[in-house]
Amino acid sequence: MTEKLFTVSSRDNGNIKQLVGKVININNLEESIDEGDCCGYADIEVLKNTFEGDVLITTVETEDDYDGDSESVLVTFYGANKQIYQANLYDGSGSGWDYGAVATLSVKLVGK
């Protein structure tokens, strides 16, 4: 069995857009939070989740934002051309240094 990992983080869009055309299930999603050192923070805020069983991903959108103190990526999955999942991944610190903080969303697919 082979394993393929698709990721997006608050710092990098990774290869998440390669999910288009793949069938995934909510159980394939994994969140990872690393608040880094000192004053760093990171989190994933799920804004919408209407997954029902296995879903063919038709579109993946990402929107980056940087405001000087934090970085974020808004990621949206569409299945059957309707929005089924949206999350905001963000990190930062009060001082503008990130201290290594990062939020990551991974999708793991296992195939033959």
C-alpha positions as CSV (number, residue, x, y, z in Angstrom):
1,M,0.0,0.0,0.0
2,T,1.3,3.5,-0.9
3,E,0.6,6.6,1.1
4,K,0.2,10.1,-0.4
5,L,0.2,13.2,1.8
6,F,-1.4,16.5,0.8
7,T,-0.7,19.5,3.0
8,V,-1.4,23.2,3.5
9,S,-0.1,25.3,6.4
10,S,-0.4,28.8,7.7
11,R,3.0,29.5,6.1
12,D,2.8,27.4,2.8
13,N,0.1,26.3,0.4
14,G,2.0,23.0,0.0
15,N,0.5,20.6,-2.5
16,I,-3.1,20.8,-1.3
17,K,-4.5,21.8,-4.7
18,Q,-3.5,18.4,-6.0
19,L,-6.5,17.0,-4.1
20,V,-8.7,18.0,-7.1
21,G,-10.0,14.8,-8.6
22,K,-9.3,12.7,-5.5
23,V,-12.0,11.1,-3.3
24,I,-11.5,11.9,0.4
25,N,-13.4,11.4,3.7
26,I,-13.4,13.7,6.7
27,N,-11.4,10.9,8.5
28,N,-8.5,11.6,6.0
29,L,-8.0,15.1,7.5
30,E,-5.5,15.7,10.3
31,E,-4.8,19.0,12.1
32,S,-1.4,19.8,13.6
33,I,-0.6,22.8,15.8
34,D,2.9,23.9,16.7
35,E,2.9,27.1,18.8
36,G,6.7,27.4,18.5
37,D,8.8,29.1,21.2
38,C,8.2,32.0,23.5
39,C,5.2,34.1,22.5
40,G,4.1,32.2,19.3
41,Y,0.6,31.0,18.7
42,A,-1.1,28.9,16.0
43,D,-4.6,27.5,15.5
44,I,-7.0,26.0,13.0
45,E,-10.5,27.4,13.0
46,V,-13.0,25.2,11.0
47,L,-15.6,27.5,9.5
48,K,-17.6,24.9,7.6
49,N,-17.7,21.1,7.6
50,T,-20.5,19.4,5.7
51,F,-18.6,16.3,4.8
52,E,-20.9,13.3,4.3
53,G,-19.1,10.0,3.5
54,D,-16.6,9.9,0.7
55,V,-16.5,13.1,-1.5
56,L,-14.8,13.7,-4.9
57,I,-13.0,17.0,-4.5
58,T,-13.8,19.3,-7.5
59,T,-12.0,22.5,-6.4
60,V,-9.5,23.6,-3.8
61,E,-9.1,27.3,-3.1
62,T,-6.5,29.0,-0.9
63,E,-6.3,32.6,0.2
64,D,-3.2,33.9,1.9
65,D,-3.1,36.8,4.4
66,Y,-0.2,38.6,6.2
67,D,-0.8,41.5,8.5
68,G,2.7,42.0,10.0
69,D,1.9,40.1,13.2
70,S,0.5,36.9,11.8
71,E,0.1,34.8,8.7
72,S,-2.9,32.8,7.7
73,V,-4.3,30.6,4.9
74,L,-8.0,30.2,4.3
75,V,-8.5,26.8,2.6
76,T,-11.8,25.7,1.0
77,F,-12.7,22.3,-0.4
78,Y,-15.6,21.9,-2.9
79,G,-17.3,18.6,-3.7
80,A,-20.0,18.3,-6.4
81,N,-19.2,22.0,-7.0
82,K,-20.5,23.1,-3.6
83,Q,-18.5,24.2,-0.6
84,I,-18.1,21.3,1.9
85,Y,-15.2,22.4,4.1
86,Q,-13.5,25.6,5.0
87,A,-10.8,26.3,7.6
88,N,-8.6,29.2,8.6
89,L,-5.0,28.2,9.5
90,Y,-3.1,30.9,11.3
91,D,0.0,31.6,13.3
92,G,2.0,34.6,14.7
93,S,2.9,36.4,17.8
94,G,2.2,39.8,19.4
95,S,5.6,41.0,18.4
96,G,5.5,40.1,14.7
97,W,8.0,37.3,15.1
98,D,6.5,33.9,14.6
99,Y,8.9,31.9,16.9
100,G,8.4,28.9,14.7
101,A,4.6,28.7,15.2
102,V,2.7,26.9,12.4
103,A,-0.7,25.3,11.8
104,T,-0.9,22.5,9.3
105,L,-3.8,20.6,7.7
106,S,-2.9,17.3,6.1
107,V,-4.9,14.9,4.0
108,K,-3.6,11.4,3.9
109,L,-4.7,9.0,1.1
110,V,-3.7,5.3,1.1
111,G,-3.9,3.4,-2.1
112,K,-2.8,0.2,-3.7
